[in-house]
Structure formats: structure tokens, C-alpha cells
Amino acid sequence: MAATNFNTENRTYRQLLGNGLIYRIPRFQRDYSWREHEWEDLWADILGTLMPPPEGEPGHYLGYLVLQTTNNRLFEVIDGQQRLTTLSLIVLAAMRRLKRLIAEEKNAEPNQKRIDQLRATYIGYLDPVTLRSENKLSLNRHNDAYYRDGYYRVNSGSHKGWSIGRFHGRLAAFG
């Protein structure tokens, strides 16, 4: 029987996704299923980190993220996929909102820089060989096509017709 090695570390969301690694939700994992109360709890925690002390929190503990890898580049998410997916959806919604501001000619150049930085840090990258956009996170077989479609539409500037209703429409606050 092979020995299993465990490695525990405290990492921020930026450290986790901003490092060039790829995360995949295995086929056997359940579909995305967060409901309003999970979204509200996470959103309240995020807002709490934005408040000044003493009311605000210095950071938000997301809990454990259990990963499995054979090559230290591609990681399968064994536990924590709901949180990781939700945070990615929030970033996509923020990018979509920034695209709308650009279309309204509001701070177009700085907002495009924000989109580019959000995309490169949290969502995906442009493969230098194939020049194809690659996501840093791939969802399971039932959710991935929809997630990629949302990424494509934000990436291409087209957000018409893209509803995140499949993910319970919790991001309406981003416009």
C-alpha cells in the first residue's frame, strides 16, 4: 500500500490561484449546489474584511481545501470545490461589471487593466503556444461547459445572454 503524504499550509485565495497552477473538480464530485444562505454567509464575511478595524476582520478563513496531485501542477479538488467555485464566480461577475463600465465609457483604460489583472490572477491565462485561453479552474462534467461559457463571454466582451442563473443567480449585485 502506497504511503499518503499530507501537506498543510495557510494560503490566501490569491496565493492559491495566482501561482500558475491548475485546479480541476473531479468527475465524481457533486454539482455546484450552494444556495442563498451559503452565498450570504460568504458575502458577509468578505464585506467584513473590507471594513476598517475594529469592526472589520483582517482576513477570512475559507476552511480546508483538500487537493490531490501527482505532478504538483495539476490539482484535483477533493474538498472545497463549492467555495472555490463561488469565489471564481464572484471574480467573473466583477469582470462582467467592469466590462459594462467600459462600455459606458467610465474609466475605460483603468477598468480594462483591472479586468486583465483579475483574469491573469484568478481566472485563466493565454497559452503562449496555442494562444488559447485556459481556465485555472475546471468544474465537473455537468458544470464546466457553463462555467467556460461565462468565462468566454467575459473574456470576449460579450455578456449578453449569459445568465448565471444556473449558479442560482446570486451575483445580481454586480449588475
Short mmCIF file of the C-alpha atoms (twelve columns), coordinates in Angstrom:
data_MODEL
# 
_entry.id   MODEL 
# 
loop_
_atom_site.group_PDB 
_atom_site.id 
_atom_site.type_symbol 
_atom_site.label_atom_id 
_atom_site.label_alt_id 
_atom_site.label_comp_id 
_atom_site.label_asym_id 
_atom_site.label_seq_id 
_atom_site.Cartn_x 
_atom_site.Cartn_y 
_atom_site.Cartn_z 
_atom_site.pdbx_PDB_model_num 
ATOM 1   C CA . MET A 1   0.000   0.000  0.000   1 
ATOM 2   C CA . ALA A 2   1.390   3.380  -1.011  1 
ATOM 3   C CA . ALA A 3   2.035   5.956  1.679   1 
ATOM 4   C CA . THR A 4   -0.029  9.112  1.561   1 
ATOM 5   C CA . ASN A 5   1.752   12.373 2.243   1 
ATOM 6   C CA . PHE A 6   -0.150  15.260 3.729   1 
ATOM 7   C CA . ASN A 7   0.947   18.850 3.485   1 
ATOM 8   C CA . THR A 8   -0.902  21.592 5.309   1 
ATOM 9   C CA . GLU A 9   -0.408  25.274 4.587   1 
ATOM 10  C CA . ASN A 10  -2.276  28.504 5.123   1 
ATOM 11  C CA . ARG A 11  -2.758  30.287 1.809   1 
ATOM 12  C CA . THR A 12  -4.795  33.202 0.582   1 
ATOM 13  C CA . TYR A 13  -7.090  32.921 -2.418  1 
ATOM 14  C CA . ARG A 14  -4.595  34.994 -4.395  1 
ATOM 15  C CA . GLN A 15  -1.706  32.717 -3.408  1 
ATOM 16  C CA . LEU A 16  -3.743  29.674 -4.340  1 
ATOM 17  C CA . LEU A 17  -4.871  30.770 -7.816  1 
ATOM 18  C CA . GLY A 18  -2.212  33.353 -8.620  1 
ATOM 19  C CA . ASN A 19  0.565   30.809 -8.859  1 
ATOM 20  C CA . GLY A 20  0.133   29.265 -12.325 1 
ATOM 21  C CA . LEU A 21  -1.322  26.004 -11.038 1 
ATOM 22  C CA . ILE A 22  -4.457  24.387 -12.435 1 
ATOM 23  C CA . TYR A 23  -7.341  23.070 -10.344 1 
ATOM 24  C CA . ARG A 24  -9.864  20.528 -11.551 1 
ATOM 25  C CA . ILE A 25  -13.059 19.305 -9.927  1 
ATOM 26  C CA . PRO A 26  -13.094 15.514 -10.432 1 
ATOM 27  C CA . ARG A 27  -15.947 13.892 -12.335 1 
ATOM 28  C CA . PHE A 28  -17.208 12.145 -9.211  1 
ATOM 29  C CA . GLN A 29  -17.723 15.397 -7.265  1 
ATOM 30  C CA . ARG A 30  -21.265 16.642 -6.827  1 
ATOM 31  C CA . ASP A 31  -22.565 19.520 -8.926  1 
ATOM 32  C CA . TYR A 32  -22.350 23.086 -7.740  1 
ATOM 33  C CA . SER A 33  -25.085 23.392 -5.145  1 
ATOM 34  C CA . TRP A 34  -24.634 26.448 -2.950  1 
ATOM 35  C CA . ARG A 35  -27.877 28.170 -2.064  1 
ATOM 36  C CA . GLU A 36  -28.670 31.667 -0.912  1 
ATOM 37  C CA . HIS A 37  -27.690 31.170 2.733   1 
ATOM 38  C CA . GLU A 38  -24.170 29.943 1.825   1 
ATOM 39  C CA . TRP A 39  -23.739 32.882 -0.569  1 
ATOM 40  C CA . GLU A 40  -24.963 35.337 2.059   1 
ATOM 41  C CA . ASP A 41  -22.605 33.943 4.705   1 
ATOM 42  C CA . LEU A 42  -19.604 34.162 2.378   1 
ATOM 43  C CA . TRP A 43  -20.548 37.635 1.146   1 
ATOM 44  C CA . ALA A 44  -20.967 38.936 4.720   1 
ATOM 45  C CA . ASP A 45  -17.538 37.527 5.557   1 
ATOM 46  C CA . ILE A 46  -15.975 39.191 2.502   1 
ATOM 47  C CA . LEU A 47  -17.578 42.530 3.350   1 
ATOM 48  C CA . GLY A 48  -16.283 42.129 6.904   1 
ATOM 49  C CA . THR A 49  -12.714 42.044 5.603   1 
ATOM 50  C CA . LEU A 50  -13.270 45.383 3.848   1 
ATOM 51  C CA . MET A 51  -14.373 47.241 6.973   1 
ATOM 52  C CA . PRO A 52  -11.783 49.191 8.971   1 
ATOM 53  C CA . PRO A 53  -10.789 47.948 12.444  1 
ATOM 54  C CA . PRO A 54  -12.125 47.334 14.992  1 
ATOM 55  C CA . GLU A 55  -15.328 46.237 13.167  1 
ATOM 56  C CA . GLY A 56  -13.536 44.615 10.260  1 
ATOM 57  C CA . GLU A 57  -11.718 41.320 10.161  1 
ATOM 58  C CA . PRO A 58  -8.095  41.122 8.963   1 
ATOM 59  C CA . GLY A 59  -8.958  38.184 6.706   1 
ATOM 60  C CA . HIS A 60  -11.455 35.447 6.043   1 
ATOM 61  C CA . TYR A 61  -10.788 31.809 6.824   1 
ATOM 62  C CA . LEU A 62  -12.258 29.760 3.983   1 
ATOM 63  C CA . GLY A 63  -11.742 26.425 5.646   1 
ATOM 64  C CA . TYR A 64  -9.885  23.433 4.358   1 
ATOM 65  C CA . LEU A 65  -9.201  22.851 0.711   1 
ATOM 66  C CA . VAL A 66  -8.193  19.238 0.114   1 
ATOM 67  C CA . LEU A 67  -6.177  18.735 -3.049  1 
ATOM 68  C CA . GLN A 68  -4.630  15.698 -4.712  1 
ATOM 69  C CA . THR A 69  -1.829  15.806 -7.269  1 
ATOM 70  C CA . THR A 70  0.685   13.595 -8.970  1 
ATOM 71  C CA . ASN A 71  2.778   16.327 -10.596 1 
ATOM 72  C CA . ASN A 72  2.461   19.465 -8.398  1 
ATOM 73  C CA . ARG A 73  1.000   21.427 -11.340 1 
ATOM 74  C CA . LEU A 74  -2.499  19.990 -11.769 1 
ATOM 75  C CA . PHE A 75  -4.548  19.538 -8.613  1 
ATOM 76  C CA . GLU A 76  -7.831  17.729 -8.180  1 
ATOM 77  C CA . VAL A 77  -10.092 19.424 -5.649  1 
ATOM 78  C CA . ILE A 78  -11.304 16.721 -3.277  1 
ATOM 79  C CA . ASP A 79  -12.916 19.087 -0.763  1 
ATOM 80  C CA . GLY A 80  -13.633 22.807 -1.011  1 
ATOM 81  C CA . GLN A 81  -14.967 22.940 -4.570  1 
ATOM 82  C CA . GLN A 82  -18.128 24.867 -3.600  1 
ATOM 83  C CA . ARG A 83  -16.087 27.700 -2.024  1 
ATOM 84  C CA . LEU A 84  -13.512 27.755 -4.808  1 
ATOM 85  C CA . THR A 85  -16.231 27.841 -7.488  1 
ATOM 86  C CA . THR A 86  -18.173 30.580 -5.692  1 
ATOM 87  C CA . LEU A 87  -15.129 32.816 -5.394  1 
ATOM 88  C CA . SER A 88  -14.382 32.292 -9.089  1 
ATOM 89  C CA . LEU A 89  -17.970 33.216 -9.953  1 
ATOM 90  C CA . ILE A 90  -17.639 36.402 -7.912  1 
ATOM 91  C CA . VAL A 91  -14.483 37.314 -9.845  1 
ATOM 92  C CA . LEU A 92  -16.261 36.605 -13.175 1 
ATOM 93  C CA . ALA A 93  -19.175 38.790 -12.099 1 
ATOM 94  C CA . ALA A 94  -16.808 41.602 -11.131 1 
ATOM 95  C CA . MET A 95  -15.128 41.320 -14.532 1 
ATOM 96  C CA . ARG A 96  -18.517 41.437 -16.223 1 
ATOM 97  C CA . ARG A 97  -19.415 44.583 -14.280 1 
ATOM 98  C CA . LEU A 98  -16.125 46.208 -15.269 1 
ATOM 99  C CA . LYS A 99  -16.865 45.389 -18.932 1 
ATOM 100 C CA . ARG A 100 -20.178 47.207 -18.600 1 
ATOM 101 C CA . LEU A 101 -18.437 50.242 -17.128 1 
ATOM 102 C CA . ILE A 102 -16.034 50.230 -20.078 1 
ATOM 103 C CA . ALA A 103 -18.981 50.080 -22.487 1 
ATOM 104 C CA . GLU A 104 -20.421 53.118 -20.677 1 
ATOM 105 C CA . GLU A 105 -17.028 54.832 -21.158 1 
ATOM 106 C CA . LYS A 106 -16.403 55.047 -17.422 1 
ATOM 107 C CA . ASN A 107 -12.678 54.831 -16.653 1 
ATOM 108 C CA . ALA A 108 -12.219 52.554 -19.649 1 
ATOM 109 C CA . GLU A 109 -8.434  52.188 -19.549 1 
ATOM 110 C CA . PRO A 110 -8.073  51.581 -15.779 1 
ATOM 111 C CA . ASN A 111 -11.049 49.207 -15.808 1 
ATOM 112 C CA . GLN A 112 -9.548  47.207 -18.680 1 
ATOM 113 C CA . LYS A 113 -6.335  46.911 -16.674 1 
ATOM 114 C CA . ARG A 114 -8.384  45.659 -13.721 1 
ATOM 115 C CA . ILE A 115 -10.042 43.039 -15.921 1 
ATOM 116 C CA . ASP A 116 -6.709  41.915 -17.324 1 
ATOM 117 C CA . GLN A 117 -5.245  41.592 -13.826 1 
ATOM 118 C CA . LEU A 118 -8.274  39.719 -12.450 1 
ATOM 119 C CA . ARG A 119 -8.199  37.339 -15.422 1 
ATOM 120 C CA . ALA A 120 -4.492  36.638 -15.156 1 
ATOM 121 C CA . THR A 121 -4.504  36.245 -11.381 1 
ATOM 122 C CA . TYR A 122 -7.710  34.326 -10.700 1 
ATOM 123 C CA . ILE A 123 -9.420  33.022 -13.841 1 
ATOM 124 C CA . GLY A 124 -7.162  31.944 -16.657 1 
ATOM 125 C CA . TYR A 125 -4.268  32.619 -18.922 1 
ATOM 126 C CA . LEU A 126 -3.390  32.699 -22.589 1 
ATOM 127 C CA . ASP A 127 -1.370  29.638 -23.578 1 
ATOM 128 C CA . PRO A 128 1.764   31.020 -25.269 1 
ATOM 129 C CA . VAL A 129 1.957   28.115 -27.740 1 
ATOM 130 C CA . THR A 130 -1.668  27.622 -28.798 1 
ATOM 131 C CA . LEU A 131 -2.863  31.172 -27.988 1 
ATOM 132 C CA . ARG A 132 -5.981  29.612 -26.460 1 
ATOM 133 C CA . SER A 133 -7.467  30.829 -23.209 1 
ATOM 134 C CA . GLU A 134 -7.108  28.244 -20.473 1 
ATOM 135 C CA . ASN A 135 -9.029  28.304 -17.208 1 
ATOM 136 C CA . LYS A 136 -7.237  27.852 -13.901 1 
ATOM 137 C CA . LEU A 137 -10.322 26.066 -12.588 1 
ATOM 138 C CA . SER A 138 -12.257 23.331 -14.373 1 
ATOM 139 C CA . LEU A 139 -15.555 22.192 -12.908 1 
ATOM 140 C CA . ASN A 140 -17.137 18.754 -13.111 1 
ATOM 141 C CA . ARG A 141 -18.771 17.389 -16.251 1 
ATOM 142 C CA . HIS A 142 -22.166 18.988 -15.547 1 
ATOM 143 C CA . ASN A 143 -20.953 22.495 -14.679 1 
ATOM 144 C CA . ASP A 144 -17.759 23.068 -16.650 1 
ATOM 145 C CA . ALA A 145 -19.276 23.958 -20.034 1 
ATOM 146 C CA . TYR A 146 -21.445 26.599 -18.417 1 
ATOM 147 C CA . TYR A 147 -18.530 27.993 -16.397 1 
ATOM 148 C CA . ARG A 148 -16.315 28.122 -19.508 1 
ATOM 149 C CA . ASP A 149 -19.105 29.856 -21.432 1 
ATOM 150 C CA . GLY A 150 -19.271 32.543 -18.755 1 
ATOM 151 C CA . TYR A 151 -15.513 32.970 -18.902 1 
ATOM 152 C CA . TYR A 152 -15.561 33.158 -22.703 1 
ATOM 153 C CA . ARG A 153 -18.279 35.793 -22.726 1 
ATOM 154 C CA . VAL A 154 -16.458 37.984 -20.210 1 
ATOM 155 C CA . ASN A 155 -13.161 37.413 -21.999 1 
ATOM 156 C CA . SER A 156 -14.603 38.315 -25.411 1 
ATOM 157 C CA . GLY A 157 -16.589 41.281 -24.130 1 
ATOM 158 C CA . SER A 158 -19.939 39.658 -24.868 1 
ATOM 159 C CA . HIS A 159 -22.081 39.237 -21.796 1 
ATOM 160 C CA . LYS A 160 -25.480 39.461 -23.434 1 
ATOM 161 C CA . GLY A 161 -27.464 36.302 -22.976 1 
ATOM 162 C CA . TRP A 162 -25.198 34.991 -20.245 1 
ATOM 163 C CA . SER A 163 -27.098 34.430 -17.071 1 
ATOM 164 C CA . ILE A 164 -25.574 32.892 -14.030 1 
ATOM 165 C CA . GLY A 165 -28.960 31.524 -13.086 1 
ATOM 166 C CA . ARG A 166 -27.580 28.013 -13.236 1 
ATOM 167 C CA . PHE A 167 -25.440 29.042 -10.285 1 
ATOM 168 C CA . HIS A 168 -28.531 30.359 -8.501  1 
ATOM 169 C CA . GLY A 169 -28.223 33.930 -9.788  1 
ATOM 170 C CA . ARG A 170 -26.543 35.170 -6.609  1 
ATOM 171 C CA . LEU A 171 -24.397 37.756 -8.339  1 
ATOM 172 C CA . ALA A 172 -27.081 40.252 -9.323  1 
ATOM 173 C CA . ALA A 173 -25.395 42.858 -7.122  1 
ATOM 174 C CA . PHE A 174 -22.665 43.123 -9.762  1 
ATOM 175 C CA . GLY A 175 -25.141 44.240 -12.395 1 
# 
